[in-house]
Amino acid sequence: MVYEYINFPDGTEVVHTQILNEDKNPTVEVHFERPTSNGFDSARCELPSYKWLFNEGYSEEELSFFNEFLHHNAHLIFRFAKSGGICA
């Protein structure tokens, strides 16, 4: 299951998974996606390790912003991942 989290002014949508690996080391994958004229820019980060799993189209500066954003929002993303999304 994937849950909406936020939309940035540049069109980037941020969504996250439910909690994965609940029995061992709980993780959540956070997806960033922005429409372009040729498709989408897309990046994915795993929490709580902050390991970038994938990036296509985002600059290092944008990834740095996303990384800081995740450090400030990880606790909320985990809470919403556990409860079924922000609107649950």
Buried (B, 14 or more C-beta within 10 A) or exposed (E): EEBEBEEBEEEBBBBBBBBBEEEEEBBBBBBBBBEEEEEBBBBBBBBBEEEBEEBEBBEEEBBEBBEEBBEEBBEEBBEBBBEEBBEE
